[in-house]
């Protein structure tokens, strides 16, 4: 009888312990679900990370229009944060710009890319033709990119200026009708924990990590790749629109990229 009583007490204690553990596990899971449900969306992360300064027009001086060889309301526009200076951890970063649809009358379009250091010395110059079809420039309208293949690694904490001239007629010596856009970037030293955080993150989380670190070019590159891979994802589409809105290009977010 005493043995039965001790066994019953043990069973009761075990049941109470199991119930306590189950309740604790339930509370922990509930907290995780609640935290996830309250985690900011990728769109809001991008908006807060690259919020335009006050007044909003500050820094919006990096796209210029000289002629009418493009159709539509936009000229070529560099993708840059509102400050005009994008940060990157890459020694050979990729710059991005919006290419409007070029008119069919344009005969021999080409691009001139020039990179200068903080002392305004030209350290890289690239010229190449744009591929043209019966419908216009291949890939336009949309986002285009160019990797800065500088022979020497870019210096840390130094600003570089780049300009992109779109030549409406690459065979002409008259460049008065060129359209161009320009911007600046700075290579920065990454946070020591960045690489480990990126390894443990999903593709969408990596975009958010880059954005929260203020790394503009890595943010654009990773988000653009996701947007191209999952063109029907509504969250990615909204995040892409938010990013373009921060540079004044929100209206073109629905165009092909």
TAURJO-V629418 format. One record per pair of residues at least 6 apart in sequence whose C-alpha atoms are under 8 Angstrom apart, sorted by the first residue. I is the first residue (numbers start at 1). J is the second residue. D is the distance in Angstrom with one decimal. If there is no record, write none. Layout:
# TAURJO-V629418
I_J_D ; I_J_D
This chain:
# TAURJO-V629418
42_204_7.4 ; 42_207_7.9 ; 42_208_6.2 ; 42_235_7.6 ; 42_236_7.8 ; 42_239_6.0 ; 43_235_7.5 ; 43_236_7.9 ; 43_238_6.3 ; 43_239_4.1 ; 43_240_7.6 ; 43_242_6.0 ; 43_243_7.8 ; 44_239_7.8 ; 45_208_6.4 ; 45_211_7.2 ; 45_212_7.2 ; 46_208_7.1 ; 46_211_6.1 ; 46_212_7.8 ; 46_239_7.1 ; 46_242_7.0 ; 46_243_6.4 ; 47_242_6.4 ; 47_243_7.0 ; 47_246_7.2 ; 49_211_5.8 ; 49_212_5.7 ; 49_214_6.6 ; 50_81_6.2 ; 50_82_7.3 ; 50_211_7.7 ; 50_214_7.6 ; 50_246_6.9 ; 51_82_7.5 ; 51_246_6.7 ; 52_81_7.5 ; 52_82_5.1 ; 52_83_7.3 ; 52_246_6.4 ; 53_82_6.8 ; 53_83_7.2 ; 56_82_7.9 ; 58_82_7.0 ; 58_83_7.1 ; 59_82_5.4 ; 59_83_5.0 ; 59_84_5.3 ; 60_82_6.4 ; 60_83_7.8 ; 60_84_7.2 ; 60_247_7.8 ; 62_77_7.6 ; 62_78_7.1 ; 62_84_7.1 ; 62_181_6.0 ; 62_182_5.3 ; 62_183_5.8 ; 63_75_7.4 ; 63_76_6.8 ; 63_77_5.2 ; 63_78_6.6 ; 63_180_6.8 ; 63_181_4.4 ; 63_182_6.3 ; 64_75_7.1 ; 64_76_7.8 ; 64_77_7.9 ; 64_179_6.9 ; 64_180_5.9 ; 64_181_5.8 ; 65_75_5.8 ; 65_76_7.8 ; 65_179_5.5 ; 65_180_6.8 ; 66_176_7.6 ; 66_177_6.0 ; 66_178_6.5 ; 66_179_5.4 ; 66_180_7.9 ; 67_177_5.3 ; 67_178_6.9 ; 67_179_6.6 ; 69_102_6.1 ; 69_103_5.7 ; 69_105_7.8 ; 69_106_6.5 ; 69_168_6.4 ; 70_100_6.4 ; 70_101_5.8 ; 70_102_4.2 ; 70_103_5.3 ; 71_100_7.0 ; 71_101_5.7 ; 71_102_5.8 ; 71_103_5.6 ; 72_100_7.2 ; 72_101_7.2 ; 74_100_6.3 ; 75_99_7.4 ; 75_100_6.3 ; 75_179_7.4 ; 76_97_6.7 ; 76_98_5.5 ; 76_99_5.0 ; 76_100_6.2 ; 76_166_8.0 ; 76_179_7.1 ; 76_180_6.4 ; 76_181_6.1 ; 77_97_5.3 ; 77_98_5.1 ; 77_99_7.0 ; 77_181_5.7 ; 77_182_7.9 ; 78_95_8.0 ; 78_96_6.1 ; 78_97_4.1 ; 78_98_6.3 ; 78_181_5.9 ; 78_182_6.3 ; 78_183_6.7 ; 79_95_7.7 ; 79_96_5.5 ; 79_97_5.1 ; 79_98_7.0 ; 79_244_7.8 ; 79_247_6.5 ; 80_86_6.0 ; 80_183_7.1 ; 80_216_7.5 ; 80_247_6.3 ; 81_216_7.1 ; 81_246_6.9 ; 81_247_6.2 ; 82_246_6.7 ; 82_247_6.0 ; 84_183_6.1 ; 84_184_6.3 ; 85_159_8.0 ; 85_183_6.8 ; 85_184_4.8 ; 85_185_4.9 ; 85_186_6.9 ; 86_184_6.5 ; 86_185_4.6 ; 86_186_6.3 ; 86_215_7.1 ; 86_216_5.3 ; 86_217_6.6 ; 87_185_5.6 ; 87_186_4.9 ; 87_187_5.8 ; 87_188_6.5 ; 87_214_6.7 ; 87_215_5.0 ; 87_216_5.5 ; 87_217_6.8 ; 88_185_7.2 ; 88_186_6.2 ; 88_187_4.9 ; 88_188_6.0 ; 88_215_5.1 ; 88_216_6.4 ; 88_217_5.8 ; 88_218_6.6 ; 89_187_5.3 ; 89_188_5.3 ; 89_189_6.1 ; 89_190_6.0 ; 89_215_7.3 ; 90_187_6.7 ; 91_153_5.2 ; 91_154_5.2 ; 91_155_7.8 ; 91_187_7.0 ; 92_147_6.5 ; 92_148_5.2 ; 92_149_5.8 ; 92_150_6.7 ; 92_153_7.0 ; 92_154_7.1 ; 93_147_5.8 ; 93_148_5.7 ; 93_217_7.2 ; 94_145_6.4 ; 94_146_5.4 ; 94_147_4.0 ; 94_148_6.0 ; 94_217_6.9 ; 94_221_7.9 ; 95_145_5.5 ; 95_146_5.5 ; 95_147_6.3 ; 95_148_7.4 ; 95_217_6.9 ; 96_143_6.7 ; 96_144_5.7 ; 96_145_4.4 ; 96_146_6.7 ; 97_143_5.7 ; 97_144_5.5 ; 97_145_6.4 ; 98_141_7.4 ; 98_142_5.7 ; 98_143_4.6 ; 98_144_6.2 ; 99_140_5.7 ; 99_141_5.4 ; 99_142_5.5 ; 99_143_6.1 ; 99_144_6.5 ; 100_140_6.0 ; 100_141_4.5 ; 100_142_6.7 ; 101_136_6.8 ; 101_137_7.0 ; 101_140_5.3 ; 101_141_4.6 ; 102_136_5.9 ; 102_137_6.3 ; 102_140_7.6 ; 102_141_8.0 ; 103_136_6.6 ; 104_134_7.4 ; 104_135_7.1 ; 104_136_5.7 ; 106_168_5.9 ; 106_169_6.9 ; 107_168_7.2 ; 107_169_6.1 ; 108_129_7.6 ; 108_130_7.9 ; 108_168_6.6 ; 108_169_4.8 ; 108_170_5.5 ; 108_171_6.8 ; 109_129_6.1 ; 109_130_5.6 ; 109_131_8.0 ; 109_132_7.8 ; 109_166_7.1 ; 109_167_5.4 ; 109_168_4.8 ; 109_169_5.2 ; 109_170_5.6 ; 110_127_7.3 ; 110_128_5.8 ; 110_129_4.0 ; 110_130_5.0 ; 110_166_5.9 ; 110_167_5.0 ; 110_168_6.9 ; 110_169_7.1 ; 110_170_5.3 ; 111_126_8.0 ; 111_127_5.7 ; 111_128_5.5 ; 111_129_6.1 ; 111_130_6.9 ; 111_164_6.8 ; 111_165_5.6 ; 111_166_4.8 ; 111_167_5.9 ; 112_125_7.2 ; 112_126_5.8 ; 112_127_4.6 ; 112_128_6.9 ; 112_164_5.7 ; 112_165_5.0 ; 112_166_6.6 ; 112_167_7.5 ; 113_124_7.9 ; 113_125_5.6 ; 113_126_5.0 ; 113_127_6.4 ; 113_162_7.2 ; 113_163_5.8 ; 113_164_4.7 ; 113_165_6.5 ; 114_122_7.0 ; 114_123_7.8 ; 114_124_5.7 ; 114_125_4.5 ; 114_126_6.5 ; 114_162_5.6 ; 114_163_5.4 ; 114_164_6.7 ; 115_122_5.9 ; 115_123_5.8 ; 115_124_5.0 ; 115_125_6.4 ; 115_160_7.0 ; 115_161_5.8 ; 115_162_4.5 ; 115_163_6.7 ; 116_122_4.3 ; 116_123_5.5 ; 116_124_7.0 ; 116_160_5.8 ; 116_161_5.2 ; 116_162_6.3 ; 117_123_6.9 ; 117_158_7.8 ; 117_159_6.8 ; 117_160_4.7 ; 117_161_6.4 ; 118_158_6.6 ; 118_159_5.6 ; 118_160_5.7 ; 118_161_7.4 ; 120_161_7.8 ; 123_150_7.7 ; 124_150_6.5 ; 129_170_7.6 ; 130_137_6.7 ; 130_138_7.8 ; 131_137_5.9 ; 131_138_5.8 ; 132_138_5.7 ; 139_257_7.5 ; 140_256_8.0 ; 140_257_7.9 ; 141_255_7.1 ; 141_256_6.9 ; 141_257_7.5 ; 142_255_6.6 ; 142_256_5.7 ; 142_257_4.5 ; 143_257_5.4 ; 154_187_6.9 ; 155_187_6.8 ; 156_186_7.4 ; 156_187_5.1 ; 156_188_5.5 ; 156_189_6.8 ; 157_186_6.1 ; 157_187_5.7 ; 157_188_5.5 ; 157_189_7.9 ; 158_186_5.6 ; 158_187_6.6 ; 159_184_6.5 ; 159_185_5.6 ; 159_186_4.5 ; 159_187_7.4 ; 160_184_5.4 ; 160_185_5.4 ; 160_186_6.2 ; 161_182_7.4 ; 161_183_5.9 ; 161_184_4.4 ; 161_185_6.7 ; 162_182_5.6 ; 162_183_5.5 ; 162_184_6.0 ; 163_180_7.0 ; 163_181_5.9 ; 163_182_4.1 ; 163_183_6.5 ; 164_180_5.4 ; 164_181_5.4 ; 164_182_6.0 ; 165_178_6.3 ; 165_179_5.7 ; 165_180_4.1 ; 165_181_6.6 ; 166_178_5.6 ; 166_179_5.1 ; 166_180_5.7 ; 167_175_7.1 ; 167_177_7.4 ; 167_178_4.8 ; 167_179_6.7 ; 168_177_6.8 ; 168_178_6.0 ; 168_179_7.7 ; 197_209_7.9 ; 198_205_8.0 ; 198_206_5.7 ; 198_209_7.4 ; 203_222_7.8 ; 203_226_7.5 ; 204_223_7.7 ; 204_226_7.8 ; 206_222_7.6 ; 207_218_7.8 ; 207_219_5.4 ; 207_222_5.9 ; 207_223_6.0 ; 208_219_7.6 ; 210_216_7.4 ; 210_218_6.3 ; 210_219_5.3 ; 211_219_5.6 ; 223_236_7.7 ; 223_240_7.1 ; 224_240_7.6 ; 226_236_7.4 ; 227_233_7.7 ; 227_236_6.0 ; 227_237_6.8 ; 227_240_7.4 ; 228_257_7.4 ; 230_236_7.8 ; 231_237_7.3 ; 240_253_7.0 ; 241_250_5.6 ; 241_253_5.2 ; 242_250_7.0 ; 243_250_7.8 ; 244_250_4.9 ; 244_252_8.0 ; 244_253_6.8 ; 245_251_7.7
